[in-house]
Amino acid sequence: MDRNLAIIEKMLRYAEKVMRYTEGYDYTKFVENQPIVEACVFNISQLGELTRNMDKEYKDAHPDLPWHNIYNLRNRIVHDYEGIRLDVVWQVIYYHFPELYKQLEALLQGSRL
């Protein structure tokens, strides 16, 4: 399997974990559950780290995915853990993760056709 597609598979697993962990949650329930917050923050940071390992040409060929934003969120998490704005993390999870998951899944499915 292509290296970039192997990375996409890993990214899908991390995104799926975050969505599964927060299923049925709202913001209040999310921030009150420290283990879930920590698990989500970890998985988001891992997802961001993976974008760094992808070939630039591959990312350039798929500009509809927010590669830069994913990596930037990772940087904010990793370099300022105590200052993480959980409202921003929640917005990313709630509003953007379902679409990101669909986009990553489409990339993987498209490669198998």
Backbone atoms as SQL, in Angstrom:
CREATE TABLE atoms (id INTEGER PRIMARY KEY, chain TEXT, resi INTEGER, resn TEXT, atom TEXT, x REAL, y REAL, z REAL);
INSERT INTO atoms VALUES
  (1, 'A', 1, 'MET', 'N', 0.844, -1.186, 0.000),
  (2, 'A', 1, 'MET', 'CA', 0.000, 0.000, 0.000),
  (3, 'A', 1, 'MET', 'C', 0.885, 1.244, 0.000),
  (4, 'A', 2, 'ASP', 'N', 0.448, 2.233, -0.711),
  (5, 'A', 2, 'ASP', 'CA', 1.123, 3.521, -0.776),
  (6, 'A', 2, 'ASP', 'C', 1.273, 4.112, 0.629),
  (7, 'A', 3, 'ARG', 'N', 2.393, 4.723, 0.885),
  (8, 'A', 3, 'ARG', 'CA', 2.681, 5.309, 2.200),
  (9, 'A', 3, 'ARG', 'C', 1.632, 6.341, 2.609),
  (10, 'A', 4, 'ASN', 'N', 1.226, 7.188, 1.682),
  (11, 'A', 4, 'ASN', 'CA', 0.227, 8.214, 1.995),
  (12, 'A', 4, 'ASN', 'C', -1.118, 7.588, 2.349),
  (13, 'A', 5, 'LEU', 'N', -1.465, 6.529, 1.666),
  (14, 'A', 5, 'LEU', 'CA', -2.732, 5.859, 1.972),
  (15, 'A', 5, 'LEU', 'C', -2.678, 5.155, 3.324),
  (16, 'A', 6, 'ALA', 'N', -1.518, 4.636, 3.675),
  (17, 'A', 6, 'ALA', 'CA', -1.358, 4.042, 5.010),
  (18, 'A', 6, 'ALA', 'C', -1.547, 5.119, 6.082),
  (19, 'A', 7, 'ILE', 'N', -1.068, 6.310, 5.813),
  (20, 'A', 7, 'ILE', 'CA', -1.248, 7.417, 6.742),
  (21, 'A', 7, 'ILE', 'C', -2.717, 7.805, 6.825),
  (22, 'A', 8, 'ILE', 'N', -3.395, 7.838, 5.690),
  (23, 'A', 8, 'ILE', 'CA', -4.832, 8.148, 5.668),
  (24, 'A', 8, 'ILE', 'C', -5.596, 7.139, 6.523),
  (25, 'A', 9, 'GLU', 'N', -5.246, 5.865, 6.419),
  (26, 'A', 9, 'GLU', 'CA', -5.893, 4.834, 7.244),
  (27, 'A', 9, 'GLU', 'C', -5.706, 5.124, 8.737),
  (28, 'A', 10, 'LYS', 'N', -4.503, 5.504, 9.123),
  (29, 'A', 10, 'LYS', 'CA', -4.239, 5.836, 10.532),
  (30, 'A', 10, 'LYS', 'C', -5.037, 7.065, 10.952),
  (31, 'A', 11, 'MET', 'N', -5.084, 8.065, 10.081),
  (32, 'A', 11, 'MET', 'CA', -5.838, 9.275, 10.382),
  (33, 'A', 11, 'MET', 'C', -7.315, 8.950, 10.593),
  (34, 'A', 12, 'LEU', 'N', -7.839, 8.065, 9.763),
  (35, 'A', 12, 'LEU', 'CA', -9.237, 7.642, 9.911),
  (36, 'A', 12, 'LEU', 'C', -9.470, 7.000, 11.272),
  (37, 'A', 13, 'ARG', 'N', -8.545, 6.177, 11.697),
  (38, 'A', 13, 'ARG', 'CA', -8.694, 5.522, 13.007),
  (39, 'A', 13, 'ARG', 'C', -8.711, 6.547, 14.140),
  (40, 'A', 14, 'TYR', 'N', -7.817, 7.532, 14.076),
  (41, 'A', 14, 'TYR', 'CA', -7.797, 8.564, 15.118),
  (42, 'A', 14, 'TYR', 'C', -9.074, 9.392, 15.093),
  (43, 'A', 15, 'ALA', 'N', -9.516, 9.781, 13.912),
  (44, 'A', 15, 'ALA', 'CA', -10.747, 10.577, 13.798),
  (45, 'A', 15, 'ALA', 'C', -11.946, 9.784, 14.297),
  (46, 'A', 16, 'GLU', 'N', -11.990, 8.503, 13.947),
  (47, 'A', 16, 'GLU', 'CA', -13.105, 7.661, 14.379),
  (48, 'A', 16, 'GLU', 'C', -13.135, 7.535, 15.894),
  (49, 'A', 17, 'LYS', 'N', -11.977, 7.419, 16.518),
  (50, 'A', 17, 'LYS', 'CA', -11.925, 7.330, 17.983),
  (51, 'A', 17, 'LYS', 'C', -12.501, 8.595, 18.612),
  (52, 'A', 18, 'VAL', 'N', -12.089, 9.740, 18.124),
  (53, 'A', 18, 'VAL', 'CA', -12.571, 11.004, 18.679),
  (54, 'A', 18, 'VAL', 'C', -14.089, 11.086, 18.554),
  (55, 'A', 19, 'MET', 'N', -14.613, 10.734, 17.396),
  (56, 'A', 19, 'MET', 'CA', -16.062, 10.808, 17.195),
  (57, 'A', 19, 'MET', 'C', -16.785, 9.789, 18.066),
  (58, 'A', 20, 'ARG', 'N', -16.223, 8.613, 18.222),
  (59, 'A', 20, 'ARG', 'CA', -16.836, 7.594, 19.074),
  (60, 'A', 20, 'ARG', 'C', -16.814, 8.016, 20.542),
  (61, 'A', 21, 'TYR', 'N', -15.679, 8.578, 20.995),
  (62, 'A', 21, 'TYR', 'CA', -15.559, 9.007, 22.385),
  (63, 'A', 21, 'TYR', 'C', -16.571, 10.094, 22.739),
  (64, 'A', 22, 'THR', 'N', -16.904, 10.932, 21.778),
  (65, 'A', 22, 'THR', 'CA', -17.766, 12.086, 22.057),
  (66, 'A', 22, 'THR', 'C', -19.199, 11.884, 21.576),
  (67, 'A', 23, 'GLU', 'N', -19.519, 10.697, 21.118),
  (68, 'A', 23, 'GLU', 'CA', -20.882, 10.429, 20.652),
  (69, 'A', 23, 'GLU', 'C', -21.877, 10.674, 21.788),
  (70, 'A', 24, 'GLY', 'N', -22.905, 11.444, 21.498),
  (71, 'A', 24, 'GLY', 'CA', -23.915, 11.753, 22.490),
  (72, 'A', 24, 'GLY', 'C', -23.525, 12.860, 23.456),
  (73, 'A', 25, 'TYR', 'N', -22.373, 13.459, 23.262),
  (74, 'A', 25, 'TYR', 'CA', -21.889, 14.519, 24.138),
  (75, 'A', 25, 'TYR', 'C', -22.320, 15.884, 23.615),
  (76, 'A', 26, 'ASP', 'N', -22.413, 16.818, 24.545),
  (77, 'A', 26, 'ASP', 'CA', -22.467, 18.225, 24.200),
  (78, 'A', 26, 'ASP', 'C', -21.217, 18.846, 24.835),
  (79, 'A', 27, 'TYR', 'N', -21.042, 20.133, 24.637),
  (80, 'A', 27, 'TYR', 'CA', -19.830, 20.784, 25.141),
  (81, 'A', 27, 'TYR', 'C', -19.673, 20.630, 26.655),
  (82, 'A', 28, 'THR', 'N', -20.752, 20.823, 27.392),
  (83, 'A', 28, 'THR', 'CA', -20.678, 20.741, 28.856),
  (84, 'A', 28, 'THR', 'C', -20.249, 19.356, 29.315),
  (85, 'A', 29, 'LYS', 'N', -20.860, 18.345, 28.758),
  (86, 'A', 29, 'LYS', 'CA', -20.503, 16.969, 29.132),
  (87, 'A', 29, 'LYS', 'C', -19.052, 16.666, 28.751),
  (88, 'A', 30, 'PHE', 'N', -18.635, 17.192, 27.594),
  (89, 'A', 30, 'PHE', 'CA', -17.265, 16.996, 27.118),
  (90, 'A', 30, 'PHE', 'C', -16.262, 17.572, 28.111),
  (91, 'A', 31, 'VAL', 'N', -16.405, 18.833, 28.486),
  (92, 'A', 31, 'VAL', 'CA', -15.405, 19.475, 29.358),
  (93, 'A', 31, 'VAL', 'C', -15.422, 18.922, 30.772),
  (94, 'A', 32, 'GLU', 'N', -16.515, 18.308, 31.162),
  (95, 'A', 32, 'GLU', 'CA', -16.593, 17.717, 32.499),
  (96, 'A', 32, 'GLU', 'C', -15.963, 16.330, 32.583),
  (97, 'A', 33, 'ASN', 'N', -15.606, 15.760, 31.457),
  (98, 'A', 33, 'ASN', 'CA', -15.049, 14.408, 31.434),
  (99, 'A', 33, 'ASN', 'C', -13.576, 14.481, 31.033),
  (100, 'A', 34, 'GLN', 'N', -12.708, 14.693, 32.010),
  (101, 'A', 34, 'GLN', 'CA', -11.282, 14.887, 31.744),
  (102, 'A', 34, 'GLN', 'C', -10.639, 13.731, 30.971),
  (103, 'A', 35, 'PRO', 'N', -10.944, 12.475, 31.284),
  (104, 'A', 35, 'PRO', 'CA', -10.340, 11.400, 30.480),
  (105, 'A', 35, 'PRO', 'C', -10.735, 11.471, 29.004),
  (106, 'A', 36, 'ILE', 'N', -11.977, 11.846, 28.720),
  (107, 'A', 36, 'ILE', 'CA', -12.407, 11.978, 27.318),
  (108, 'A', 36, 'ILE', 'C', -11.699, 13.151, 26.664),
  (109, 'A', 37, 'VAL', 'N', -11.598, 14.265, 27.368),
  (110, 'A', 37, 'VAL', 'CA', -10.877, 15.430, 26.838),
  (111, 'A', 37, 'VAL', 'C', -9.447, 15.033, 26.485),
  (112, 'A', 38, 'GLU', 'N', -8.774, 14.377, 27.416),
  (113, 'A', 38, 'GLU', 'CA', -7.381, 13.991, 27.188),
  (114, 'A', 38, 'GLU', 'C', -7.256, 13.001, 26.037),
  (115, 'A', 39, 'ALA', 'N', -8.163, 12.049, 25.950),
  (116, 'A', 39, 'ALA', 'CA', -8.126, 11.080, 24.846),
  (117, 'A', 39, 'ALA', 'C', -8.334, 11.780, 23.511),
  (118, 'A', 40, 'CYS', 'N', -9.271, 12.701, 23.470),
  (119, 'A', 40, 'CYS', 'CA', -9.544, 13.415, 22.224),
  (120, 'A', 40, 'CYS', 'C', -8.375, 14.298, 21.820),
  (121, 'A', 41, 'VAL', 'N', -7.820, 15.027, 22.780),
  (122, 'A', 41, 'VAL', 'CA', -6.687, 15.901, 22.502),
  (123, 'A', 41, 'VAL', 'C', -5.500, 15.071, 22.002),
  (124, 'A', 42, 'PHE', 'N', -5.259, 13.932, 22.621),
  (125, 'A', 42, 'PHE', 'CA', -4.173, 13.057, 22.165),
  (126, 'A', 42, 'PHE', 'C', -4.405, 12.608, 20.727),
  (127, 'A', 43, 'ASN', 'N', -5.603, 12.121, 20.433),
  (128, 'A', 43, 'ASN', 'CA', -5.887, 11.619, 19.092),
  (129, 'A', 43, 'ASN', 'C', -5.838, 12.723, 18.048),
  (130, 'A', 44, 'ILE', 'N', -6.280, 13.911, 18.405),
  (131, 'A', 44, 'ILE', 'CA', -6.198, 15.040, 17.470),
  (132, 'A', 44, 'ILE', 'C', -4.740, 15.394, 17.208),
  (133, 'A', 45, 'SER', 'N', -3.918, 15.371, 18.237),
  (134, 'A', 45, 'SER', 'CA', -2.503, 15.688, 18.036),
  (135, 'A', 45, 'SER', 'C', -1.824, 14.626, 17.172),
  (136, 'A', 46, 'GLN', 'N', -2.195, 13.366, 17.354),
  (137, 'A', 46, 'GLN', 'CA', -1.636, 12.297, 16.531),
  (138, 'A', 46, 'GLN', 'C', -2.056, 12.473, 15.074),
  (139, 'A', 47, 'LEU', 'N', -3.306, 12.812, 14.871),
  (140, 'A', 47, 'LEU', 'CA', -3.823, 13.047, 13.527),
  (141, 'A', 47, 'LEU', 'C', -3.022, 14.163, 12.854),
  (142, 'A', 48, 'GLY', 'N', -2.786, 15.238, 13.584),
  (143, 'A', 48, 'GLY', 'CA', -2.011, 16.348, 13.044),
  (144, 'A', 48, 'GLY', 'C', -0.584, 15.969, 12.730),
  (145, 'A', 49, 'GLU', 'N', 0.016, 15.178, 13.599),
  (146, 'A', 49, 'GLU', 'CA', 1.399, 14.742, 13.362),
  (147, 'A', 49, 'GLU', 'C', 1.494, 13.930, 12.079),
  (148, 'A', 50, 'LEU', 'N', 0.491, 13.129, 11.820),
  (149, 'A', 50, 'LEU', 'CA', 0.511, 12.312, 10.600),
  (150, 'A', 50, 'LEU', 'C', 0.523, 13.163, 9.339),
  (151, 'A', 51, 'THR', 'N', -0.125, 14.323, 9.365),
  (152, 'A', 51, 'THR', 'CA', -0.130, 15.163, 8.157),
  (153, 'A', 51, 'THR', 'C', 1.281, 15.613, 7.808),
  (154, 'A', 52, 'ARG', 'N', 2.112, 15.750, 8.809),
  (155, 'A', 52, 'ARG', 'CA', 3.507, 16.169, 8.579),
  (156, 'A', 52, 'ARG', 'C', 4.294, 15.100, 7.831),
  (157, 'A', 53, 'ASN', 'N', 3.886, 13.852, 7.995),
  (158, 'A', 53, 'ASN', 'CA', 4.614, 12.743, 7.387),
  (159, 'A', 53, 'ASN', 'C', 4.164, 12.432, 5.961),
  (160, 'A', 54, 'MET', 'N', 3.143, 13.125, 5.492),
  (161, 'A', 54, 'MET', 'CA', 2.636, 12.866, 4.149),
  (162, 'A', 54, 'MET', 'C', 3.473, 13.613, 3.117),
  (163, 'A', 55, 'ASP', 'N', 3.486, 13.086, 1.904),
  (164, 'A', 55, 'ASP', 'CA', 4.195, 13.749, 0.819),
  (165, 'A', 55, 'ASP', 'C', 3.482, 15.052, 0.459),
  (166, 'A', 56, 'LYS', 'N', 4.260, 16.091, 0.259),
  (167, 'A', 56, 'LYS', 'CA', 3.706, 17.390, -0.112),
  (168, 'A', 56, 'LYS', 'C', 2.885, 17.272, -1.398),
  (169, 'A', 57, 'GLU', 'N', 3.381, 16.487, -2.335),
  (170, 'A', 57, 'GLU', 'CA', 2.691, 16.322, -3.614),
  (171, 'A', 57, 'GLU', 'C', 1.301, 15.702, -3.415),
  (172, 'A', 58, 'TYR', 'N', 1.215, 14.778, -2.481),
  (173, 'A', 58, 'TYR', 'CA', -0.078, 14.142, -2.204),
  (174, 'A', 58, 'TYR', 'C', -1.047, 15.159, -1.613),
  (175, 'A', 59, 'LYS', 'N', -0.585, 15.928, -0.649),
  (176, 'A', 59, 'LYS', 'CA', -1.447, 16.945, -0.045),
  (177, 'A', 59, 'LYS', 'C', -1.845, 18.000, -1.078),
  (178, 'A', 60, 'ASP', 'N', -0.895, 18.387, -1.922),
  (179, 'A', 60, 'ASP', 'CA', -1.197, 19.367, -2.977),
  (180, 'A', 60, 'ASP', 'C', -2.233, 18.837, -3.960),
  (181, 'A', 61, 'ALA', 'N', -2.229, 17.524, -4.173),
  (182, 'A', 61, 'ALA', 'CA', -3.185, 16.906, -5.096),
  (183, 'A', 61, 'ALA', 'C', -4.589, 16.816, -4.485),
  (184, 'A', 62, 'HIS', 'N', -4.696, 17.051, -3.183),
  (185, 'A', 62, 'HIS', 'CA', -5.985, 16.977, -2.482),
  (186, 'A', 62, 'HIS', 'C', -6.171, 18.237, -1.631),
  (187, 'A', 63, 'PRO', 'N', -6.280, 19.386, -2.297),
  (188, 'A', 63, 'PRO', 'CA', -6.347, 20.661, -1.560),
  (189, 'A', 63, 'PRO', 'C', -7.659, 20.887, -0.818),
  (190, 'A', 64, 'ASP', 'N', -8.654, 20.037, -1.065),
  (191, 'A', 64, 'ASP', 'CA', -9.946, 20.201, -0.391),
  (192, 'A', 64, 'ASP', 'C', -9.877, 19.786, 1.078),
  (193, 'A', 65, 'LEU', 'N', -8.843, 19.064, 1.463),
  (194, 'A', 65, 'LEU', 'CA', -8.670, 18.696, 2.869),
  (195, 'A', 65, 'LEU', 'C', -7.858, 19.780, 3.582),
  (196, 'A', 66, 'PRO', 'N', -8.210, 20.075, 4.820),
  (197, 'A', 66, 'PRO', 'CA', -7.541, 21.166, 5.544),
  (198, 'A', 66, 'PRO', 'C', -6.244, 20.731, 6.204),
  (199, 'A', 67, 'TRP', 'N', -5.292, 20.248, 5.416),
  (200, 'A', 67, 'TRP', 'CA', -4.034, 19.716, 5.953),
  (201, 'A', 67, 'TRP', 'C', -3.364, 20.706, 6.901),
  (202, 'A', 68, 'HIS', 'N', -3.272, 21.947, 6.450),
  (203, 'A', 68, 'HIS', 'CA', -2.588, 22.986, 7.224),
  (204, 'A', 68, 'HIS', 'C', -3.300, 23.224, 8.561),
  (205, 'A', 69, 'ASN', 'N', -4.612, 23.278, 8.541),
  (206, 'A', 69, 'ASN', 'CA', -5.377, 23.505, 9.772),
  (207, 'A', 69, 'ASN', 'C', -5.225, 22.344, 10.750),
  (208, 'A', 70, 'ILE', 'N', -5.190, 21.129, 10.221),
  (209, 'A', 70, 'ILE', 'CA', -5.026, 19.947, 11.071),
  (210, 'A', 70, 'ILE', 'C', -3.676, 20.006, 11.784),
  (211, 'A', 71, 'TYR', 'N', -2.644, 20.347, 11.022),
  (212, 'A', 71, 'TYR', 'CA', -1.314, 20.411, 11.618),
  (213, 'A', 71, 'TYR', 'C', -1.195, 21.584, 12.592),
  (214, 'A', 72, 'ASN', 'N', -1.802, 22.703, 12.263),
  (215, 'A', 72, 'ASN', 'CA', -1.754, 23.860, 13.165),
  (216, 'A', 72, 'ASN', 'C', -2.437, 23.569, 14.491),
  (217, 'A', 73, 'LEU', 'N', -3.560, 22.866, 14.456),
  (218, 'A', 73, 'LEU', 'CA', -4.237, 22.505, 15.705),
  (219, 'A', 73, 'LEU', 'C', -3.330, 21.599, 16.530),
  (220, 'A', 74, 'ARG', 'N', -2.667, 20.684, 15.881),
  (221, 'A', 74, 'ARG', 'CA', -1.706, 19.808, 16.567),
  (222, 'A', 74, 'ARG', 'C', -0.638, 20.637, 17.258),
  (223, 'A', 75, 'ASN', 'N', -0.113, 21.630, 16.564),
  (224, 'A', 75, 'ASN', 'CA', 0.926, 22.485, 17.146),
  (225, 'A', 75, 'ASN', 'C', 0.416, 23.247, 18.358),
  (226, 'A', 76, 'ARG', 'N', -0.789, 23.747, 18.275),
  (227, 'A', 76, 'ARG', 'CA', -1.358, 24.480, 19.406),
  (228, 'A', 76, 'ARG', 'C', -1.519, 23.557, 20.609),
  (229, 'A', 77, 'ILE', 'N', -1.921, 22.327, 20.356),
  (230, 'A', 77, 'ILE', 'CA', -2.096, 21.356, 21.441),
  (231, 'A', 77, 'ILE', 'C', -0.748, 20.990, 22.059),
  (232, 'A', 78, 'VAL', 'N', 0.201, 20.650, 21.217),
  (233, 'A', 78, 'VAL', 'CA', 1.488, 20.136, 21.692),
  (234, 'A', 78, 'VAL', 'C', 2.321, 21.209, 22.380),
  (235, 'A', 79, 'HIS', 'N', 2.269, 22.426, 21.876),
  (236, 'A', 79, 'HIS', 'CA', 3.155, 23.461, 22.410),
  (237, 'A', 79, 'HIS', 'C', 2.520, 24.331, 23.490),
  (238, 'A', 80, 'ASP', 'N', 1.235, 24.118, 23.771),
  (239, 'A', 80, 'ASP', 'CA', 0.587, 24.925, 24.804),
  (240, 'A', 80, 'ASP', 'C', -0.530, 24.120, 25.453),
  (241, 'A', 81, 'TYR', 'N', -0.172, 22.928, 25.962),
  (242, 'A', 81, 'TYR', 'CA', -1.200, 22.031, 26.496),
  (243, 'A', 81, 'TYR', 'C', -2.047, 22.701, 27.573),
  (244, 'A', 82, 'GLU', 'N', -1.420, 23.412, 28.484),
  (245, 'A', 82, 'GLU', 'CA', -2.168, 24.045, 29.572),
  (246, 'A', 82, 'GLU', 'C', -3.090, 25.145, 29.064),
  (247, 'A', 83, 'GLY', 'N', -2.788, 25.690, 27.890),
  (248, 'A', 83, 'GLY', 'CA', -3.591, 26.785, 27.368),
  (249, 'A', 83, 'GLY', 'C', -4.579, 26.369, 26.297),
  (250, 'A', 84, 'ILE', 'N', -4.831, 25.091, 26.168),
  (251, 'A', 84, 'ILE', 'CA', -5.752, 24.614, 25.139),
  (252, 'A', 84, 'ILE', 'C', -7.144, 25.170, 25.402),
  (253, 'A', 85, 'ARG', 'N', -7.722, 25.718, 24.374),
  (254, 'A', 85, 'ARG', 'CA', -9.087, 26.222, 24.484),
  (255, 'A', 85, 'ARG', 'C', -10.032, 25.088, 24.131),
  (256, 'A', 86, 'LEU', 'N', -10.664, 24.540, 25.139),
  (257, 'A', 86, 'LEU', 'CA', -11.537, 23.393, 24.925),
  (258, 'A', 86, 'LEU', 'C', -12.749, 23.735, 24.078),
  (259, 'A', 87, 'ASP', 'N', -13.169, 24.997, 24.085),
  (260, 'A', 87, 'ASP', 'CA', -14.275, 25.374, 23.217),
  (261, 'A', 87, 'ASP', 'C', -13.890, 25.238, 21.752),
  (262, 'A', 88, 'VAL', 'N', -12.641, 25.556, 21.429),
  (263, 'A', 88, 'VAL', 'CA', -12.165, 25.413, 20.045),
  (264, 'A', 88, 'VAL', 'C', -12.037, 23.932, 19.693),
  (265, 'A', 89, 'VAL', 'N', -11.477, 23.156, 20.598),
  (266, 'A', 89, 'VAL', 'CA', -11.352, 21.712, 20.363),
  (267, 'A', 89, 'VAL', 'C', -12.733, 21.107, 20.127),
  (268, 'A', 90, 'TRP', 'N', -13.699, 21.488, 20.963),
  (269, 'A', 90, 'TRP', 'CA', -15.049, 20.954, 20.809),
  (270, 'A', 90, 'TRP', 'C', -15.655, 21.356, 19.466),
  (271, 'A', 91, 'GLN', 'N', -15.481, 22.599, 19.061),
  (272, 'A', 91, 'GLN', 'CA', -16.012, 23.045, 17.776),
  (273, 'A', 91, 'GLN', 'C', -15.415, 22.241, 16.629),
  (274, 'A', 92, 'VAL', 'N', -14.128, 21.986, 16.704),
  (275, 'A', 92, 'VAL', 'CA', -13.471, 21.184, 15.667),
  (276, 'A', 92, 'VAL', 'C', -14.072, 19.777, 15.641),
  (277, 'A', 93, 'ILE', 'N', -14.210, 19.174, 16.803),
  (278, 'A', 93, 'ILE', 'CA', -14.766, 17.820, 16.879),
  (279, 'A', 93, 'ILE', 'C', -16.207, 17.809, 16.372),
  (280, 'A', 94, 'TYR', 'N', -17.006, 18.699, 16.895),
  (281, 'A', 94, 'TYR', 'CA', -18.448, 18.673, 16.617),
  (282, 'A', 94, 'TYR', 'C', -18.782, 19.095, 15.184),
  (283, 'A', 95, 'TYR', 'N', -18.139, 20.157, 14.714),
  (284, 'A', 95, 'TYR', 'CA', -18.496, 20.704, 13.404),
  (285, 'A', 95, 'TYR', 'C', -17.645, 20.188, 12.252),
  (286, 'A', 96, 'HIS', 'N', -16.397, 19.825, 12.517),
  (287, 'A', 96, 'HIS', 'CA', -15.493, 19.513, 11.408),
  (288, 'A', 96, 'HIS', 'C', -15.100, 18.042, 11.282),
  (289, 'A', 97, 'PHE', 'N', -15.101, 17.313, 12.389),
  (290, 'A', 97, 'PHE', 'CA', -14.650, 15.922, 12.308),
  (291, 'A', 97, 'PHE', 'C', -15.534, 15.027, 11.434),
  (292, 'A', 98, 'PRO', 'N', -16.852, 15.144, 11.476),
  (293, 'A', 98, 'PRO', 'CA', -17.653, 14.279, 10.597),
  (294, 'A', 98, 'PRO', 'C', -17.299, 14.483, 9.114),
  (295, 'A', 99, 'GLU', 'N', -17.116, 15.723, 8.712),
  (296, 'A', 99, 'GLU', 'CA', -16.766, 16.003, 7.314),
  (297, 'A', 99, 'GLU', 'C', -15.346, 15.543, 7.008),
  (298, 'A', 100, 'LEU', 'N', -14.428, 15.790, 7.926),
  (299, 'A', 100, 'LEU', 'CA', -13.047, 15.332, 7.727),
  (300, 'A', 100, 'LEU', 'C', -13.021, 13.820, 7.563),
  (301, 'A', 101, 'TYR', 'N', -13.759, 13.125, 8.398),
  (302, 'A', 101, 'TYR', 'CA', -13.809, 11.668, 8.314),
  (303, 'A', 101, 'TYR', 'C', -14.313, 11.234, 6.928),
  (304, 'A', 102, 'LYS', 'N', -15.369, 11.865, 6.449),
  (305, 'A', 102, 'LYS', 'CA', -15.918, 11.534, 5.122),
  (306, 'A', 102, 'LYS', 'C', -14.889, 11.787, 4.025),
  (307, 'A', 103, 'GLN', 'N', -14.174, 12.896, 4.129),
  (308, 'A', 103, 'GLN', 'CA', -13.169, 13.220, 3.125),
  (309, 'A', 103, 'GLN', 'C', -12.020, 12.211, 3.132),
  (310, 'A', 104, 'LEU', 'N', -11.547, 11.853, 4.309),
  (311, 'A', 104, 'LEU', 'CA', -10.466, 10.870, 4.403),
  (312, 'A', 104, 'LEU', 'C', -10.927, 9.513, 3.887),
  (313, 'A', 105, 'GLU', 'N', -12.135, 9.136, 4.252),
  (314, 'A', 105, 'GLU', 'CA', -12.689, 7.864, 3.800),
  (315, 'A', 105, 'GLU', 'C', -12.824, 7.833, 2.281),
  (316, 'A', 106, 'ALA', 'N', -13.229, 8.950, 1.688),
  (317, 'A', 106, 'ALA', 'CA', -13.366, 9.037, 0.233),
  (318, 'A', 106, 'ALA', 'C', -12.014, 8.884, -0.447),
  (319, 'A', 107, 'LEU', 'N', -10.974, 9.474, 0.145),
  (320, 'A', 107, 'LEU', 'CA', -9.627, 9.313, -0.418),
  (321, 'A', 107, 'LEU', 'C', -9.219, 7.842, -0.425),
  (322, 'A', 108, 'LEU', 'N', -9.461, 7.196, 0.678),
  (323, 'A', 108, 'LEU', 'CA', -9.085, 5.790, 0.801),
  (324, 'A', 108, 'LEU', 'C', -9.912, 4.923, -0.140),
  (325, 'A', 109, 'GLN', 'N', -11.213, 5.143, -0.184),
  (326, 'A', 109, 'GLN', 'CA', -12.088, 4.371, -1.071),
  (327, 'A', 109, 'GLN', 'C', -11.733, 4.610, -2.536),
  (328, 'A', 110, 'GLY', 'N', -11.447, 5.869, -2.869),
  (329, 'A', 110, 'GLY', 'CA', -11.088, 6.195, -4.249),
  (330, 'A', 110, 'GLY', 'C', -9.823, 5.509, -4.705),
  (331, 'A', 111, 'SER', 'N', -8.927, 5.255, -3.776),
  (332, 'A', 111, 'SER', 'CA', -7.670, 4.590, -4.114),
  (333, 'A', 111, 'SER', 'C', -7.861, 3.112, -4.378),
  (334, 'A', 112, 'ARG', 'N', -8.972, 2.564, -3.865),
  (335, 'A', 112, 'ARG', 'CA', -9.219, 1.134, -4.011),
  (336, 'A', 112, 'ARG', 'C', -10.009, 0.806, -5.266),
  (337, 'A', 113, 'LEU', 'N', -10.509, 1.826, -5.954),
  (338, 'A', 113, 'LEU', 'CA', -11.316, 1.582, -7.159),
  (339, 'A', 113, 'LEU', 'C', -10.459, 1.180, -8.333);
